[in-house]
Amino acid sequence: MVEAFCGMLLSSSTYFIFLTILFLLYWPLSRWRAAALAVILFGNYFFYAKWDLFYLGLIPLVSTCDYTLALLMDRTKIQGLRRLYVTLSVLLNLGLLAAFKYAPFALDNWSKLSGQAAPAWQWTFPLGISFYVFQALTYTIDVFRKDAKPTQSYLTYLTAVSFFPTTLAGPITRVSSLITQFEKKDKALLPADGGRALFLIGMGLMKKFLIADYLAENLVNRVFDFPKLYTGAETLIATYGYAFQLYFDFSGYTDIALGSALLLGIKLPQNFNAPYSAHNLSDFWRRWHISLSNWLRDYLYFSLPGQRSKVMPYLNLVITMALGGLWHGPSWNFVIWGLLHGIGQVIVRLWQIKFGPKPAENPVWRFLSIVLTFHYVCFCWIFFRSTTWQGALDVLERIGSLSASFSNISLPLAIVLTIGILAHYMPKKWYDFATELYVRSPFFVQAAAMVALVIAIQYIATTGSAPFIYVNF
């Protein structure tokens, strides 16, 4: 089964049993902050241990080092020492990422260039390490910049930096924000927040099981695994399908994470805002994986040199996006994907300098710019989804063949893809109305809706849930 292989998926029955037990233990102890935090911390480490016992040694060790370095930074006014401490934290966390995630990739490429055989030993790759590292760095960098004060509570820090809904696939949350919420006194779960939490979890499950997994199983995986077996039209539809599969899979995870955190009185940042409604690439990155976009901007882009020159900001943008691509995994396809987005954003900036923002205010031009942006994003997704450079070229070759046949596009598949597209472009006020309607409904109506959703999932998703895509990054 997928659950046994992949640990505790946020879409699994095991996870919701775990979340329920944690909920029932946490709130009766919420008056005693230390006891409540200890429950969450135990839950965090139990959650990680279900994936790999290696976490139980790795995360506490790295967290303790960062906690100590932050305190040392706060207790000295010598800028050289503060810079040394934050550098040690950056080297520790990025070194962790490099050692476990990128060392095999680097050695494999070196062996190809040098003609020497790569080492034969195996690495343990802790899932979600990329998210943990980026989230942990927000704390020490914010303390160094004096954007946040370090907490004196070791327990609070350990709980915040390892908060289980966020570290497998985000949203990447500033640790200082989590600490502030965990340290808040007289916490209580309002009925409205409980209703919103259940609504978010329900929406996440619908996105994952009823749209994302269905598109993946019935078209996307087949086409991208064997593109030469399909016509150009089917391959193009599969590319569109992947764009919406990825969105509903990742935003579905985010919804479940936000709902889970809200059940424990913690509010996480928004991570998506109708990304395929973007009218240019810069707008797309303000809507897609917002927490990663903000991290790359605040902690990488603004840290690169030459911000006042005329050329370096453009080069820095390309570098930032290329590194953002590599962050997703040790693959040249991810680097290419990042470079394409970086170059595209440079073109957008140059266009805006020359023509200004006024063309985007024209309704016809705005519509055309949304369509153009969406198709460029889909073009980039081909490299993101394909496991090899040749695989991406095969997909592009099939689309370019212009061959037309729809024999592999079933009616149920067409219906699910259409529902996904309509759901994505649904006006926000409709979503807000549905949320409020659910929140204001009596408890038995909310429960009936969740039962109906579970039955629908059991009926449609007969093959079980696949792992969330971004857990692999």
C-alpha positions as CSV (number, residue, x, y, z in Angstrom):
1,M,0.0,0.0,0.0
2,V,1.1,3.6,-0.6
3,E,0.7,4.5,3.1
4,A,3.1,1.8,4.2
5,F,5.6,2.8,1.6
6,C,5.5,6.5,2.0
7,G,4.8,7.1,5.7
8,M,1.9,9.2,6.9
9,L,0.4,10.9,3.9
10,L,-1.8,13.9,4.7
11,S,-4.5,12.3,2.6
12,S,-4.4,8.9,4.5
13,S,-6.8,7.6,7.1
14,T,-3.8,7.1,9.4
15,Y,-3.0,10.8,9.3
16,F,-6.5,11.8,10.3
17,I,-6.5,9.4,13.2
18,F,-3.2,10.9,14.3
19,L,-4.6,14.5,13.8
20,T,-7.7,13.6,15.8
21,I,-5.7,12.2,18.7
22,L,-3.4,15.2,18.7
23,F,-6.4,17.5,18.7
24,L,-8.1,15.8,21.6
25,L,-4.9,15.8,23.7
26,Y,-3.8,19.4,22.8
27,W,-6.9,21.5,23.6
28,P,-7.5,20.2,27.2
29,L,-3.9,21.1,27.9
30,S,-3.9,24.4,26.2
31,R,-4.1,26.3,29.5
32,W,-0.7,24.8,30.4
33,R,1.5,26.1,27.6
34,A,4.5,23.8,28.3
35,A,2.3,20.7,28.3
36,A,0.4,21.7,25.2
37,L,3.7,22.4,23.3
38,A,5.1,19.1,24.5
39,V,2.1,17.4,22.9
40,I,2.6,19.1,19.6
41,L,6.4,18.5,19.7
42,F,5.8,14.8,20.3
43,G,3.3,14.8,17.4
44,N,5.9,16.5,15.2
45,Y,8.5,13.9,15.9
46,F,6.1,11.0,15.7
47,F,4.9,12.2,12.3
48,Y,8.5,12.3,11.1
49,A,9.4,9.0,12.6
50,K,6.6,7.4,10.5
51,W,8.5,8.5,7.4
52,D,12.0,7.7,8.6
53,L,13.5,7.2,12.1
54,F,16.6,9.1,10.8
55,Y,14.6,12.3,11.4
56,L,14.6,11.7,15.1
57,G,18.3,12.3,15.2
58,L,18.7,14.8,12.4
59,I,16.0,17.4,13.2
60,P,16.6,17.9,16.9
61,L,20.4,18.2,16.3
62,V,20.1,20.8,13.6
63,S,17.3,22.7,15.5
64,T,19.4,22.8,18.6
65,C,22.3,24.3,16.7
66,D,20.1,27.0,15.1
67,Y,18.5,27.8,18.4
68,T,21.9,28.3,20.0
69,L,23.3,30.4,17.2
70,A,20.2,32.7,17.3
71,L,20.7,33.3,21.0
72,L,24.4,34.0,20.5
73,M,23.5,36.5,17.8
74,D,21.1,38.3,20.0
75,R,23.5,38.5,22.9
76,T,26.3,40.2,21.0
77,K,26.5,43.6,19.4
78,I,29.7,42.8,17.5
79,Q,28.6,42.6,13.9
80,G,31.5,40.3,12.9
81,L,30.4,37.7,15.4
82,R,26.7,38.1,14.4
83,R,27.7,37.5,10.8
84,L,29.8,34.5,11.8
85,Y,26.9,32.9,13.6
86,V,24.4,33.4,10.8
87,T,27.0,32.1,8.3
88,L,27.4,29.0,10.4
89,S,23.6,28.5,10.4
90,V,23.4,28.9,6.6
91,L,26.3,26.6,6.1
92,L,24.8,24.0,8.4
93,N,21.4,24.0,6.8
94,L,22.6,24.3,3.2
95,G,25.3,21.8,3.9
96,L,22.6,19.4,5.1
97,L,20.7,19.9,1.9
98,A,23.8,19.5,-0.3
99,A,25.0,16.4,1.5
100,F,21.7,14.5,1.5
101,K,20.0,15.8,-1.7
102,Y,22.7,17.0,-4.1
103,A,25.9,15.0,-3.4
104,P,24.8,12.0,-5.5
105,F,23.8,14.3,-8.4
106,A,27.1,16.2,-8.2
107,L,29.2,13.0,-8.0
108,D,27.3,11.5,-10.9
109,N,27.9,14.5,-13.1
110,W,31.5,14.6,-12.1
111,S,31.9,10.9,-13.0
112,K,30.4,11.6,-16.4
113,L,32.8,14.5,-17.1
114,S,35.9,12.8,-15.7
115,G,35.2,9.3,-16.8
116,Q,35.7,7.9,-13.3
117,A,33.1,5.7,-11.6
118,A,30.9,7.4,-9.0
119,P,31.1,6.0,-5.4
120,A,28.8,3.0,-4.9
121,W,27.4,3.9,-1.4
122,Q,23.8,4.9,-0.8
123,W,22.5,8.1,0.7
124,T,19.5,8.5,2.9
125,F,17.3,11.3,1.5
126,P,15.0,12.6,4.1
127,L,11.7,13.6,2.5
128,G,10.8,17.3,2.8
129,I,14.3,18.3,3.8
130,S,14.1,21.2,1.3
131,F,11.1,22.7,3.1
132,Y,12.6,22.1,6.5
133,V,15.9,23.8,5.6
134,F,14.2,26.9,4.0
135,Q,11.8,27.3,6.9
136,A,14.6,26.9,9.5
137,L,16.7,29.5,7.8
138,T,14.0,32.1,8.1
139,Y,14.6,32.1,11.8
140,T,18.3,32.7,12.0
141,I,18.4,35.1,9.1
142,D,15.5,37.1,10.6
143,V,17.3,37.3,13.9
144,F,20.5,38.4,12.2
145,R,18.6,41.1,10.3
146,K,16.8,42.1,13.5
147,D,13.5,41.4,11.9
148,A,12.7,39.1,14.7
149,K,13.7,38.5,18.3
150,P,14.8,35.0,19.3
151,T,12.7,33.0,21.7
152,Q,14.2,32.1,25.0
153,S,12.1,28.9,25.1
154,Y,13.9,25.9,23.7
155,L,10.6,24.0,23.7
156,T,8.7,26.6,21.7
157,Y,11.5,26.8,19.1
158,L,11.7,23.0,18.7
159,T,7.9,22.9,18.3
160,A,7.7,25.7,15.8
161,V,10.6,24.8,13.5
162,S,9.4,21.2,13.2
163,F,5.6,21.9,13.0
164,F,4.4,18.8,11.1
165,P,1.8,20.3,8.6
166,T,4.5,22.5,7.0
167,T,7.8,20.7,6.7
168,L,7.0,18.0,4.2
169,A,5.6,20.3,1.5
170,G,5.1,23.7,3.0
171,P,3.8,26.3,3.0
172,I,7.2,27.7,4.0
173,T,6.4,29.7,7.1
174,R,8.5,32.1,9.0
175,V,9.4,30.4,12.2
176,S,9.1,33.7,14.1
177,S,5.4,33.8,13.1
178,L,4.8,30.3,14.4
179,I,6.6,31.1,17.6
180,T,4.4,34.1,18.2
181,Q,1.3,32.0,17.7
182,F,2.5,29.1,19.9
183,E,3.4,31.6,22.7
184,K,0.0,33.3,22.6
185,K,-1.8,32.9,25.9
186,D,-5.5,31.9,26.4
187,K,-5.8,30.2,23.1
188,A,-9.2,28.9,22.1
189,L,-10.6,27.3,19.0
190,L,-13.6,29.3,17.8
191,P,-16.4,27.3,16.1
192,A,-16.0,29.4,12.9
193,D,-12.3,28.5,12.8
194,G,-13.1,24.8,13.3
195,G,-15.6,25.0,10.5
196,R,-13.1,26.6,8.2
197,A,-10.5,24.0,9.1
198,L,-12.9,21.2,8.2
199,F,-13.8,23.0,5.0
200,L,-10.2,23.4,4.0
201,I,-9.4,19.7,4.7
202,G,-12.5,18.7,2.7
203,M,-11.5,20.9,-0.2
204,G,-7.9,19.5,-0.1
205,L,-9.2,15.9,-0.3
206,M,-11.5,16.8,-3.2
207,K,-8.7,18.4,-5.1
208,K,-6.3,15.5,-4.4
209,F,-8.6,12.5,-5.0
210,L,-11.3,13.6,-7.3
211,I,-9.2,15.8,-9.7
212,A,-5.4,15.5,-9.3
213,D,-5.1,11.7,-8.9
214,Y,-7.7,11.1,-11.5
215,L,-6.0,13.2,-14.2
216,A,-2.6,11.6,-13.3
217,E,-3.8,8.0,-13.4
218,N,-6.0,8.3,-16.5
219,L,-3.9,10.4,-18.8
220,V,-0.9,12.4,-17.6
221,N,1.3,9.6,-16.3
222,R,0.7,7.5,-19.4
223,V,1.5,10.2,-21.9
224,F,4.6,11.5,-20.2
225,D,5.9,8.0,-19.7
226,F,5.4,7.0,-23.3
227,P,4.7,10.2,-25.3
228,K,5.4,8.5,-28.7
229,L,2.3,6.4,-28.3
230,Y,0.0,9.4,-28.4
231,T,-1.1,11.9,-30.9
232,G,-0.1,15.6,-30.7
233,A,-3.6,16.6,-29.6
234,E,-3.6,14.0,-26.8
235,T,-0.2,15.0,-25.7
236,L,-1.2,18.7,-25.6
237,I,-4.3,17.8,-23.5
238,A,-2.0,15.8,-21.2
239,T,0.2,18.9,-20.8
240,Y,-2.9,20.9,-19.8
241,G,-3.9,18.1,-17.6
242,Y,-0.5,18.1,-15.8
243,A,-0.8,21.8,-15.2
244,F,-4.1,21.3,-13.4
245,Q,-3.0,18.0,-11.8
246,L,0.0,19.8,-10.2
247,Y,-2.1,22.7,-9.1
248,F,-4.8,20.6,-7.5
249,D,-2.3,18.2,-6.0
250,F,-0.1,20.9,-4.4
251,S,-2.9,23.3,-3.4
252,G,-4.8,20.3,-2.1
253,Y,-1.9,19.4,0.2
254,T,-1.7,23.1,1.2
255,D,-5.4,23.2,2.1
256,I,-5.1,20.1,4.3
257,A,-2.0,21.6,6.0
258,L,-3.8,24.9,6.6
259,G,-6.9,23.1,7.9
260,S,-4.8,20.8,10.2
261,A,-2.9,23.8,11.6
262,L,-6.1,25.7,12.1
263,L,-7.5,22.9,14.2
264,L,-4.6,23.4,16.5
265,G,-5.1,27.2,16.6
266,I,-2.3,28.0,14.2
267,K,-2.8,30.1,11.0
268,L,-0.5,29.4,8.1
269,P,0.1,31.7,5.1
270,Q,-1.8,31.5,1.9
271,N,0.2,29.6,-0.8
272,F,-2.0,29.8,-4.0
273,N,-4.2,32.4,-5.6
274,A,-5.6,31.2,-8.9
275,P,-2.1,31.1,-10.6
276,Y,-3.4,30.4,-14.1
277,S,-5.2,33.7,-14.0
278,A,-1.8,35.5,-14.1
279,H,-1.3,38.0,-16.9
280,N,2.5,37.7,-16.9
281,L,5.2,35.5,-15.3
282,S,5.8,38.0,-12.4
283,D,2.1,37.9,-11.6
284,F,2.2,34.1,-11.8
285,W,4.9,33.9,-9.1
286,R,2.8,36.2,-6.9
287,R,0.1,33.5,-7.2
288,W,1.9,30.2,-7.4
289,H,3.7,28.6,-4.4
290,I,3.6,32.1,-2.8
291,S,5.6,31.1,0.3
292,L,8.5,29.9,-1.9
293,S,8.3,33.0,-4.1
294,N,8.5,35.2,-1.0
295,W,11.4,33.2,0.4
296,L,13.4,33.4,-2.8
297,R,12.8,37.1,-3.0
298,D,13.5,38.0,0.6
299,Y,16.3,35.6,1.4
300,L,18.1,35.0,-1.9
301,Y,17.4,37.7,-4.5
302,F,17.8,40.6,-2.2
303,S,21.0,39.1,-0.8
304,L,22.7,38.9,-4.2
305,P,25.2,41.7,-5.1
306,G,24.7,44.5,-7.7
307,Q,21.1,45.5,-6.9
308,R,21.9,49.1,-7.8
309,S,23.4,48.4,-11.2
310,K,21.4,48.3,-14.5
311,V,22.3,44.8,-15.5
312,M,22.8,42.7,-12.3
313,P,19.2,42.7,-11.1
314,Y,18.2,40.9,-14.3
315,L,21.1,38.4,-14.0
316,N,20.2,38.0,-10.3
317,L,16.6,37.2,-11.2
318,V,17.8,34.4,-13.6
319,I,20.2,33.1,-11.0
320,T,17.4,33.1,-8.3
321,M,15.0,31.2,-10.5
322,A,17.6,28.7,-11.6
323,L,18.5,28.0,-8.0
324,G,14.8,27.8,-7.2
325,G,14.5,25.2,-9.9
326,L,17.4,23.2,-8.5
327,W,15.8,23.4,-5.1
328,H,13.0,21.2,-6.4
329,G,15.5,18.4,-7.0
330,P,18.8,17.2,-8.3
331,S,17.9,17.3,-12.0
332,W,19.0,19.4,-15.0
333,N,15.4,19.5,-16.1
334,F,14.5,21.5,-12.9
335,V,17.4,23.9,-13.7
336,I,16.1,24.4,-17.2
337,W,12.6,25.0,-15.9
338,G,14.0,27.6,-13.5
339,L,16.1,29.3,-16.2
340,L,13.0,29.5,-18.5
341,H,11.0,31.2,-15.8
342,G,13.9,33.6,-14.9
343,I,14.4,34.5,-18.6
344,G,10.7,35.0,-19.0
345,Q,10.5,37.3,-16.0
346,V,13.4,39.4,-17.4
347,I,11.5,39.8,-20.7
348,V,8.4,40.8,-18.8
349,R,10.4,43.5,-16.9
350,L,12.0,44.8,-20.0
351,W,8.6,44.9,-21.7
352,Q,7.0,46.9,-18.8
353,I,9.9,49.4,-18.9
354,K,9.4,50.0,-22.6
355,F,5.6,49.9,-22.8
356,G,4.5,50.5,-19.2
357,P,1.6,48.7,-17.4
358,K,-1.1,50.4,-19.5
359,P,-1.5,47.6,-22.1
360,A,-2.4,45.2,-19.4
361,E,-5.4,47.4,-18.5
362,N,-7.0,46.8,-21.8
363,P,-9.5,43.9,-21.4
364,V,-8.7,42.2,-24.7
365,W,-4.9,42.5,-24.2
366,R,-5.3,41.3,-20.6
367,F,-7.2,38.2,-21.8
368,L,-4.6,37.5,-24.5
369,S,-1.8,38.0,-21.9
370,I,-3.4,35.5,-19.5
371,V,-3.7,32.9,-22.4
372,L,-0.1,33.6,-23.4
373,T,1.2,33.3,-19.9
374,F,-0.7,30.1,-19.2
375,H,0.8,28.5,-22.3
376,Y,4.3,29.6,-21.5
377,V,3.9,28.1,-18.0
378,C,2.6,24.9,-19.6
379,F,5.6,24.8,-21.9
380,C,7.9,25.1,-18.8
381,W,5.9,22.4,-17.0
382,I,6.9,19.9,-19.7
383,F,10.5,20.2,-18.5
384,F,9.4,20.1,-14.9
385,R,7.4,16.9,-15.4
386,S,9.7,15.0,-17.7
387,T,12.4,13.0,-16.0
388,T,15.0,13.5,-18.8
389,W,15.8,16.1,-21.4
390,Q,15.0,13.6,-24.1
391,G,11.6,12.9,-22.5
392,A,10.8,16.6,-22.7
393,L,11.8,16.8,-26.3
394,D,9.7,13.8,-27.2
395,V,6.6,15.5,-25.6
396,L,7.4,18.7,-27.6
397,E,7.9,16.7,-30.8
398,R,4.5,15.0,-30.4
399,I,2.8,18.3,-29.8
400,G,4.6,19.7,-32.8
401,S,3.5,16.8,-35.1
402,L,-0.1,18.3,-35.1
403,S,-1.5,14.9,-35.3
404,A,-5.1,14.8,-34.1
405,S,-7.0,11.9,-32.5
406,F,-8.8,11.8,-29.2
407,S,-9.3,8.0,-28.8
408,N,-7.4,8.1,-25.4
409,I,-9.5,11.0,-24.0
410,S,-12.5,9.3,-22.3
411,L,-15.7,11.2,-21.5
412,P,-15.1,11.0,-17.7
413,L,-11.6,12.3,-18.2
414,A,-12.9,15.2,-20.2
415,I,-15.5,16.0,-17.6
416,V,-12.9,15.9,-14.7
417,L,-10.5,18.2,-16.6
418,T,-13.4,20.6,-17.4
419,I,-14.5,20.6,-13.8
420,G,-10.9,21.3,-12.7
421,I,-10.6,24.2,-15.2
422,L,-13.9,25.7,-14.1
423,A,-13.1,25.3,-10.4
424,H,-9.7,27.1,-10.9
425,Y,-11.3,30.0,-12.7
426,M,-14.3,30.2,-10.3
427,P,-14.8,33.7,-8.9
428,K,-13.3,34.0,-5.4
429,K,-16.6,35.4,-4.0
430,W,-18.2,32.0,-4.9
431,Y,-15.6,30.2,-3.0
432,D,-15.9,32.6,0.0
433,F,-19.7,32.1,-0.1
434,A,-19.3,28.3,-0.1
435,T,-16.9,28.6,2.9
436,E,-19.3,30.8,4.9
437,L,-22.2,28.6,4.0
438,Y,-20.4,25.5,5.4
439,V,-19.1,27.4,8.5
440,R,-22.6,28.6,9.4
441,S,-24.3,25.3,8.8
442,P,-25.3,23.1,11.8
443,F,-22.7,20.6,12.9
444,F,-24.8,17.6,11.6
445,V,-24.9,19.2,8.1
446,Q,-21.1,19.7,8.2
447,A,-20.6,16.1,9.3
448,A,-23.0,14.8,6.5
449,A,-21.0,16.8,3.9
450,M,-17.8,15.2,5.1
451,V,-19.3,11.7,5.0
452,A,-20.6,12.3,1.5
453,L,-17.2,13.4,0.4
454,V,-15.6,10.3,1.9
455,I,-18.1,8.1,0.1
456,A,-17.4,9.9,-3.2
457,I,-13.7,9.4,-2.8
458,Q,-14.2,5.7,-2.0
459,Y,-16.3,5.3,-5.1
460,I,-14.1,7.3,-7.5
461,A,-10.6,6.8,-6.2
462,T,-10.5,3.1,-6.2
463,T,-6.7,2.8,-6.6
464,G,-5.9,4.7,-3.4
465,S,-4.0,8.0,-3.1
466,A,-0.6,8.6,-4.7
467,P,2.0,10.5,-2.7
468,F,1.7,14.3,-3.0
469,I,4.0,15.5,-5.8
470,Y,5.8,18.2,-3.7
471,V,6.6,15.7,-0.9
472,N,9.3,14.4,-3.3
473,F,11.0,17.8,-3.3
